[in-house]
């Protein structure tokens, strides 16, 4: 009997081992992209605040199920990250939510055929100067030219450019030395066309020879092309050089600048920047006497992708003429979201600033989630209220464009609660309905998945629509600050 029992045990052990061996290779055969997709699907289904709204109707669910089935088949044999990235983006695009995305340091892009870049290069003009020595001889032979004519160098020293005058108020900047086989010495990097004294429309060419119209300011021995770079004149010797005031208020990308006796400009850093709230508070505090005694304030939020929603709070004492309410989001209550927020709460205990700002909200939301599992709970409102609102500025303009997104859009709408505020620019990106974005690790490629765990409760939905400005900047206007300044002076 013992022998029979032993044999039966051996057979069962052998059978179980055989089954396990057959099952294990099947698991191993799952592609990396399949592992990523299945994990992402589960996380979105369980934790995304927009899941029920986006897949709730029969029509949406049918469309989504069809896409999901197709995606499962597409990713089945994919192990290469770039290919997987585009497939995952195709699936995530169903939700039409820019806050739901694969979060990686350098997103993949589909390469353009090199011949297209070569075609644009062939259409890009060149000047006759092919070396710095040759151009210096020309400059020495013709002194007393326009201040822009000469040799310029970018602050990072990546580019050394010559500048010539092509006609009254028209200039071309060209490479002094080759960068590659297409960016050869003499190739035009950008052109300038004067709009008014020291202010120019710039046609700038990127590395791939695509062009973009920008605004440029000539400030003594500096040339600033907004959003691109700053350049300093190195030859001939500039007639005037920037002062300390210029260095502090005109040259920085993020600055407080007095435009005229009635207008102050504040150009804010992106809210994604580390300690953006502290940086903006320092800017505002330093120039508080100027801001609080000037009639008009322009706040530049162009190209601000959002981030820390508290970064803008330093400006509310000057904007608010009544309480400004930041509505709490409607959070998706799930086991994963509770764990994530609990870990976040624990991690900020050693940081006094974040503990002070975030802990009350996190404690409230976590408690509500635990009492309402698998449902939705509303986070607390935040009210910005001041005993005595600032008389000045009397008028506030928020500058926005198509790259103003996320919390930069949210604070724009909050600022509009004040009767002082007007929005000037173009329609914003439309990326602020699903908020409280956090990310989870995925099982391959070192990727993370960003998900909005709450739905905004503001009255106005803006996803994929954006905020329509009160005053639209004309398409041919490059000096938006000048446009806003003039508009406020006449309003």
C-alpha positions as CSV (number, residue, x, y, z in Angstrom):
1,X,0.0,0.0,0.0
2,X,2.8,2.3,0.9
3,X,4.4,1.6,-2.5
4,X,1.1,2.4,-4.3
5,X,0.7,5.6,-2.3
6,X,4.2,6.6,-3.2
7,X,3.6,5.9,-6.9
8,X,0.4,7.9,-6.9
9,X,2.2,10.8,-5.1
10,X,5.0,10.6,-7.7
11,X,2.5,10.6,-10.6
12,X,0.6,13.6,-9.1
13,X,3.9,15.4,-8.5
14,X,5.0,14.7,-12.0
15,X,1.7,15.8,-13.4
16,X,1.7,19.1,-11.4
17,X,5.2,19.7,-12.4
18,X,4.4,19.1,-16.1
19,X,1.4,21.4,-15.9
20,X,3.5,24.1,-14.2
21,X,6.1,23.7,-16.9
22,X,3.5,24.1,-19.6
23,X,2.0,27.2,-17.9
24,X,5.2,29.0,-17.1
25,X,6.4,29.3,-20.7
26,X,3.0,30.7,-21.6
27,X,3.5,33.5,-19.0
28,X,7.0,34.1,-20.1
29,X,5.7,34.4,-23.7
30,X,3.6,37.4,-22.8
31,X,5.3,40.4,-24.5
32,X,6.5,43.3,-22.5
33,X,3.8,45.5,-24.2
34,X,1.1,43.0,-23.2
35,X,2.2,43.3,-19.6
36,X,2.2,47.1,-19.8
37,X,-1.2,47.2,-21.5
38,X,-3.0,44.8,-19.1
39,X,-1.6,46.6,-16.0
40,X,-2.6,50.0,-17.4
41,X,-6.1,48.8,-18.3
42,X,-6.6,47.6,-14.7
43,X,-5.2,50.8,-13.2
44,X,-7.4,53.0,-15.4
45,X,-10.5,50.9,-14.8
46,X,-10.1,50.9,-11.0
47,X,-8.7,54.4,-10.3
48,X,-9.4,56.9,-13.1
49,X,-12.0,59.5,-12.2
50,X,-13.3,59.7,-15.7
51,X,-13.8,55.9,-16.2
52,X,-17.5,55.7,-15.7
53,X,-18.2,58.9,-17.5
54,X,-16.1,58.0,-20.6
55,X,-17.2,54.4,-20.9
56,X,-20.7,54.6,-19.4
57,X,-23.0,54.8,-22.4
58,X,-23.6,51.7,-24.6
59,X,-22.2,53.6,-27.6
60,X,-19.0,54.5,-25.8
61,X,-18.6,51.1,-24.2
62,X,-19.0,49.4,-27.6
63,X,-16.4,51.6,-29.2
64,X,-14.0,51.2,-26.2
65,X,-14.4,47.4,-26.1
66,X,-13.6,47.2,-29.8
67,X,-10.5,49.3,-29.4
68,X,-9.4,47.3,-26.4
69,X,-9.8,44.0,-28.2
70,X,-7.8,45.4,-31.2
71,X,-5.1,46.8,-28.9
72,X,-4.7,43.4,-27.1
73,X,-4.0,41.8,-30.4
74,X,-1.6,44.5,-31.6
75,X,0.6,44.4,-28.4
76,X,0.7,40.6,-28.3
77,X,4.2,40.3,-29.7
78,X,5.6,43.7,-29.1
79,X,8.7,44.1,-26.9
80,X,10.2,47.2,-28.4
81,X,9.4,50.4,-26.2
82,X,8.9,52.9,-29.0
83,X,6.4,50.6,-30.8
84,X,4.6,49.9,-27.6
85,X,4.5,53.6,-26.7
86,X,2.6,54.5,-29.8
87,X,0.2,51.6,-29.4
88,X,-0.5,52.6,-25.8
89,X,-1.1,56.2,-26.9
90,X,-3.6,55.0,-29.5
91,X,-5.5,53.2,-26.8
92,X,-5.3,56.0,-24.2
93,X,-6.5,58.5,-26.8
94,X,-10.0,57.1,-26.5
95,X,-10.4,59.0,-23.2
96,X,-9.4,62.3,-24.8
97,X,-7.7,63.4,-21.6
98,X,-4.2,64.8,-21.7
99,X,-3.8,64.1,-18.0
100,X,-4.0,60.3,-18.7
101,X,-0.7,59.4,-20.3
102,X,2.5,57.3,-20.3
103,X,4.9,59.3,-18.1
104,X,8.4,59.0,-19.4
105,X,11.3,61.5,-19.4
106,X,11.6,61.7,-23.2
107,X,8.4,60.8,-25.0
108,X,9.0,58.9,-28.3
109,X,8.3,60.7,-31.6
110,X,8.0,59.3,-35.0
111,X,11.0,60.2,-37.0
112,X,10.6,62.4,-40.1
113,X,12.3,61.3,-43.3
114,X,15.7,63.0,-43.5
115,X,14.9,64.2,-47.1
116,X,12.1,66.4,-45.7
117,X,14.6,68.2,-43.5
118,X,17.0,68.5,-46.5
119,X,14.2,70.1,-48.6
120,X,13.6,72.7,-46.0
121,X,17.3,73.3,-45.7
122,X,17.6,73.9,-49.4
123,X,14.9,76.6,-49.2
124,X,16.7,78.4,-46.3
125,X,18.7,81.3,-47.5
126,X,22.4,81.8,-47.0
127,X,24.6,84.8,-46.9
128,X,28.0,85.2,-48.6
129,X,30.1,85.2,-45.3
130,X,31.6,81.8,-44.6
131,X,33.9,82.5,-41.6
132,X,34.2,84.9,-38.7
133,X,37.5,86.2,-40.0
134,X,35.8,87.2,-43.3
135,X,32.9,88.8,-41.5
136,X,35.1,90.7,-39.1
137,X,37.0,92.3,-42.1
138,X,33.7,93.5,-43.4
139,X,32.7,95.0,-40.1
140,X,36.0,96.7,-39.7
141,X,35.7,98.2,-43.2
142,X,32.2,99.7,-42.5
143,X,32.1,101.2,-39.0
144,X,29.1,103.0,-37.5
145,X,26.5,100.6,-38.7
146,X,23.2,99.8,-36.9
147,X,23.7,98.4,-33.3
148,X,22.4,95.0,-34.3
149,X,25.0,94.5,-37.0
150,X,27.9,92.5,-35.7
151,X,28.8,89.2,-34.0
152,X,26.5,87.8,-31.4
153,X,26.8,84.8,-29.0
154,X,24.1,82.9,-27.2
155,X,24.4,82.7,-23.4
156,X,25.0,79.0,-23.5
157,X,27.7,79.6,-26.2
158,X,26.1,77.0,-28.5
159,X,25.7,79.5,-31.3
160,X,27.9,82.3,-32.6
161,X,26.0,84.3,-35.2
162,X,26.7,87.1,-37.5
163,X,24.0,89.8,-38.1
164,X,23.7,91.9,-41.2
165,X,21.2,94.6,-42.2
166,X,19.2,93.7,-45.3
167,X,17.2,96.8,-45.5
168,X,15.7,99.5,-43.2
169,X,14.6,97.6,-40.1
170,X,15.3,94.2,-41.7
171,X,18.1,91.9,-40.4
172,X,19.5,88.4,-41.0
173,X,21.4,86.4,-38.4
174,X,23.5,83.6,-39.9
175,X,25.8,80.8,-38.6
176,X,29.5,81.7,-38.3
177,X,30.5,78.0,-38.5
178,X,28.8,74.8,-39.7
179,X,26.8,72.7,-37.2
180,X,26.3,69.7,-39.6
181,X,26.1,69.0,-43.3
182,X,22.9,71.0,-43.7
183,X,23.5,73.8,-41.1
184,X,26.5,75.2,-43.0
185,X,28.4,78.4,-42.3
186,X,26.3,81.3,-43.7
187,X,22.9,79.7,-43.3
188,X,20.2,82.1,-42.0
189,X,19.2,81.1,-38.4
190,X,16.6,83.9,-38.0
191,X,15.5,87.1,-39.5
192,X,14.3,90.3,-37.7
193,X,11.7,92.8,-38.9
194,X,11.3,96.0,-36.8
195,X,7.8,96.6,-35.4
196,X,8.9,99.7,-33.4
197,X,12.1,100.9,-31.8
198,X,14.1,97.9,-30.3
199,X,11.1,95.5,-30.8
200,X,11.1,93.0,-33.6
201,X,9.2,90.2,-35.3
202,X,11.6,87.2,-35.5
203,X,11.3,84.3,-37.9
204,X,13.3,81.7,-36.1
205,X,14.5,78.3,-37.6
206,X,14.8,75.2,-35.5
207,X,17.3,72.4,-36.0
208,X,15.0,70.7,-38.4
209,X,14.6,73.9,-40.4
210,X,11.0,74.4,-39.4
211,X,10.2,78.1,-38.7
212,X,8.3,79.9,-36.0
213,X,7.4,83.5,-35.6
214,X,8.6,84.9,-32.3
215,X,8.9,88.3,-30.6
216,X,12.4,89.8,-30.0
217,X,13.6,92.7,-27.9
218,X,16.9,94.6,-28.3
219,X,18.1,95.6,-24.9
220,X,21.4,97.5,-25.4
221,X,24.1,94.8,-25.9
222,X,21.5,91.9,-25.6
223,X,19.0,90.5,-28.0
224,X,16.2,88.4,-26.4
225,X,14.1,86.1,-28.6
226,X,11.2,85.2,-26.3
227,X,11.0,81.5,-25.6
228,X,14.2,80.8,-27.5
229,X,17.4,82.3,-26.1
230,X,19.3,85.4,-25.1
231,X,22.3,86.7,-27.1
232,X,25.1,89.1,-26.3
233,X,26.9,91.2,-28.8
234,X,30.7,90.4,-28.8
235,X,31.9,92.4,-31.8
236,X,32.3,95.3,-32.5
237,X,32.2,96.6,-28.9
238,X,28.6,97.6,-28.0
239,X,27.9,101.3,-27.6
240,X,25.9,100.7,-24.4
241,X,25.7,97.7,-22.1
242,X,22.9,96.5,-19.9
243,X,22.5,98.0,-16.4
244,X,21.8,96.2,-13.2
245,X,18.2,97.2,-13.5
246,X,18.0,95.7,-17.0
247,X,19.6,92.5,-15.7
248,X,17.0,92.2,-12.9
249,X,13.8,93.4,-14.7
250,X,14.2,93.1,-18.5
251,X,16.5,90.1,-19.3
252,X,15.2,87.2,-17.1
253,X,12.6,84.9,-18.5
254,X,10.6,85.2,-15.3
255,X,10.5,88.7,-14.1
256,X,8.6,91.7,-12.8
257,X,9.0,94.6,-15.2
258,X,7.5,98.1,-15.2
259,X,6.3,98.6,-18.8
260,X,5.2,102.2,-18.3
261,X,3.9,104.4,-15.4
262,X,0.6,102.7,-15.4
263,X,1.5,99.1,-16.2
264,X,3.5,96.3,-14.5
265,X,4.2,92.9,-16.1
266,X,4.8,89.7,-14.2
267,X,6.1,86.8,-16.3
268,X,5.7,83.6,-14.2
269,X,7.8,80.5,-14.3
270,X,6.0,77.2,-15.2
271,X,4.2,75.7,-12.3
272,X,6.0,72.5,-12.9
273,X,9.3,74.1,-11.8
274,X,10.5,72.9,-8.4
275,X,9.6,75.4,-5.7
276,X,7.6,77.5,-8.2
277,X,5.4,78.7,-5.4
278,X,8.4,80.0,-3.4
279,X,9.9,81.6,-6.5
280,X,6.7,83.4,-7.4
281,X,6.1,84.5,-3.7
282,X,9.7,85.9,-3.7
283,X,9.1,87.8,-6.9
284,X,5.8,89.3,-5.7
285,X,7.1,90.1,-2.3
286,X,10.1,91.9,-3.6
287,X,8.1,94.1,-6.0
288,X,5.0,94.4,-3.8
289,X,5.3,98.2,-3.5
290,X,5.4,98.6,-7.3
291,X,2.5,96.2,-7.9
292,X,0.3,97.7,-5.2
293,X,0.8,101.3,-6.5
294,X,0.3,100.7,-10.2
295,X,-3.0,100.9,-12.0
296,X,-2.6,97.9,-14.4
297,X,-1.2,94.5,-13.9
298,X,-0.4,92.0,-16.7
299,X,0.2,88.4,-15.7
300,X,1.9,86.3,-18.4
301,X,0.7,82.7,-18.3
302,X,1.6,81.9,-22.0
303,X,3.2,78.5,-22.5
304,X,2.7,77.6,-18.8
305,X,1.9,73.9,-18.7
306,X,0.5,73.9,-15.1
307,X,1.8,72.0,-12.1
308,X,1.6,73.2,-8.6
309,X,-1.8,74.9,-8.2
310,X,-0.5,76.8,-5.1
311,X,2.1,78.7,-7.2
312,X,-0.4,81.3,-8.3
313,X,-1.7,82.1,-4.8
314,X,0.8,84.9,-4.1
315,X,-1.0,87.0,-6.7
316,X,-4.5,86.7,-5.3
317,X,-4.1,89.6,-2.8
318,X,-3.7,91.9,-5.7
319,X,-6.3,90.3,-8.0
320,X,-9.2,89.5,-5.6
321,X,-12.0,92.0,-5.1
322,X,-14.1,89.4,-3.4
323,X,-13.4,85.8,-2.0
324,X,-11.9,83.5,-4.7
325,X,-13.1,79.9,-4.3
326,X,-11.1,76.9,-5.5
327,X,-13.6,74.1,-5.7
328,X,-12.5,70.7,-4.3
329,X,-12.4,67.9,-6.9
330,X,-14.7,64.8,-7.0
331,X,-12.2,62.0,-6.1
332,X,-12.6,58.4,-7.2
333,X,-12.5,56.3,-4.1
334,X,-10.5,53.1,-4.7
335,X,-8.2,50.9,-2.7
336,X,-5.2,52.0,-4.9
337,X,-6.0,55.7,-4.6
338,X,-6.3,55.4,-0.8
339,X,-2.9,53.6,-0.6
340,X,-1.3,56.2,-2.9
341,X,-2.6,59.2,-1.0
342,X,-1.7,57.6,2.3
343,X,1.9,57.1,1.2
344,X,1.9,60.7,0.0
345,X,0.6,61.9,3.4
346,X,3.3,59.9,5.1
347,X,6.1,61.3,2.9
348,X,5.3,64.9,3.6
349,X,5.5,64.7,7.4
350,X,9.1,65.7,7.4
351,X,8.5,68.7,5.1
352,X,6.9,71.6,7.1
353,X,5.8,73.5,4.0
354,X,4.1,70.6,2.2
355,X,2.7,69.3,5.5
356,X,1.1,72.6,6.2
357,X,-0.4,73.0,2.7
358,X,-1.3,69.5,1.8
359,X,-1.9,67.4,5.0
360,X,-5.4,68.9,5.9
361,X,-6.7,68.2,2.5
362,X,-5.2,64.7,2.2
363,X,-6.4,63.7,5.7
364,X,-9.9,64.8,4.7
365,X,-10.0,63.0,1.3
366,X,-8.5,59.8,2.7
367,X,-11.1,59.7,5.5
368,X,-13.9,60.3,3.1
369,X,-12.6,57.6,0.7
370,X,-12.4,55.0,3.5
371,X,-16.0,55.8,4.5
372,X,-17.2,55.5,0.9
373,X,-15.3,52.7,-0.8
374,X,-15.7,52.3,-4.6
375,X,-17.6,55.6,-4.8
376,X,-16.8,59.3,-5.3
377,X,-16.1,61.8,-2.6
378,X,-15.7,65.6,-2.9
379,X,-12.5,67.2,-1.6
380,X,-12.6,70.4,0.4
381,X,-12.9,73.8,-1.1
382,X,-10.2,76.4,-0.6
383,X,-11.1,80.0,-0.2
384,X,-8.8,83.0,-0.8
385,X,-10.2,85.8,1.2
386,X,-8.6,89.1,2.3
387,X,-9.8,91.5,5.0
388,X,-9.0,94.5,2.8
389,X,-8.6,93.8,-0.9
390,X,-5.9,95.8,-2.6
391,X,-7.1,99.0,-4.4
392,X,-4.3,98.7,-6.9
393,X,-4.0,97.3,-9.4
394,X,-7.4,98.3,-10.7
395,X,-7.2,96.2,-13.9
396,X,-5.6,92.8,-14.3
397,X,-4.9,91.1,-17.7
398,X,-4.1,87.4,-17.8
399,X,-2.1,86.6,-21.0
400,X,-2.8,83.0,-22.3
401,X,-2.2,81.0,-25.5
402,X,-2.7,77.6,-26.9
403,X,0.1,76.2,-24.6
404,X,-1.5,77.5,-21.4
405,X,-2.7,74.3,-19.8
406,X,-3.9,72.4,-16.7
407,X,-3.6,74.3,-13.5
408,X,-2.5,77.4,-15.4
409,X,-6.0,77.2,-16.9
410,X,-7.6,76.6,-13.6
411,X,-6.1,79.6,-11.9
412,X,-7.1,81.7,-14.9
413,X,-10.7,80.9,-14.3
414,X,-10.2,81.4,-10.6
415,X,-8.8,84.9,-11.3
416,X,-11.8,85.6,-13.4
417,X,-13.9,85.5,-10.3
418,X,-12.6,89.0,-9.7
419,X,-14.2,91.8,-11.6
420,X,-10.7,93.3,-12.1
421,X,-9.7,90.4,-14.4
422,X,-9.8,90.1,-18.1
423,X,-8.2,87.3,-20.2
424,X,-6.3,88.3,-23.3
425,X,-4.7,86.1,-25.9
426,X,-5.9,83.0,-27.8
427,X,-7.9,79.9,-26.7
428,X,-6.0,77.8,-24.2
429,X,-5.1,74.1,-24.5
430,X,-8.1,72.6,-22.8
431,X,-6.6,70.3,-20.2
432,X,-8.1,70.7,-16.7
433,X,-11.2,68.7,-16.2
434,X,-9.6,65.6,-14.6
435,X,-7.2,66.7,-11.9
436,X,-5.2,65.5,-8.9
437,X,-2.9,63.7,-11.2
438,X,-0.7,61.0,-9.8
439,X,1.3,58.2,-11.4
440,X,1.8,54.4,-10.9
441,X,4.7,52.2,-12.0
442,X,4.2,49.9,-14.9
443,X,5.8,46.4,-15.2
444,X,8.1,47.1,-18.2
445,X,10.4,49.7,-19.7
446,X,10.6,51.6,-16.4
447,X,7.4,53.5,-17.4
448,X,4.8,55.1,-15.2
449,X,1.1,55.8,-15.9
450,X,-0.3,59.2,-15.0
451,X,-4.0,59.2,-14.0
452,X,-6.3,62.0,-12.8
453,X,-8.0,60.6,-9.7
454,X,-10.5,63.5,-9.4
455,X,-13.0,65.4,-11.6
456,X,-13.0,69.2,-11.4
457,X,-16.2,70.6,-10.0
458,X,-16.0,74.0,-11.5
459,X,-19.0,75.1,-13.6
460,X,-17.2,75.3,-16.9
461,X,-15.8,72.2,-18.6
462,X,-12.7,73.0,-20.8
463,X,-11.1,69.7,-21.8
464,X,-10.4,69.8,-25.6
465,X,-12.1,73.1,-25.8
466,X,-9.9,75.5,-23.8
467,X,-10.8,78.9,-22.3
468,X,-11.9,81.5,-24.8
469,X,-10.2,84.8,-24.1
470,X,-12.2,87.9,-23.4
471,X,-10.0,89.7,-25.9
472,X,-8.4,87.9,-28.8
473,X,-4.9,88.9,-29.8
474,X,-4.8,89.4,-33.6
475,X,-2.9,86.6,-35.5
476,X,-0.4,89.1,-36.9
477,X,0.5,90.6,-33.5
478,X,3.8,89.5,-32.1
479,X,4.1,91.9,-29.2
480,X,1.3,90.6,-26.9
481,X,2.5,92.6,-23.9
482,X,2.4,95.8,-25.9
483,X,-1.1,94.9,-27.2
484,X,-2.3,94.2,-23.6
485,X,-0.7,97.4,-22.3
486,X,-2.5,99.5,-24.9
487,X,-5.8,97.7,-24.4
488,X,-5.7,98.3,-20.6
489,X,-4.8,102.0,-21.1
490,X,-7.9,102.5,-23.2
491,X,-10.3,100.3,-21.2
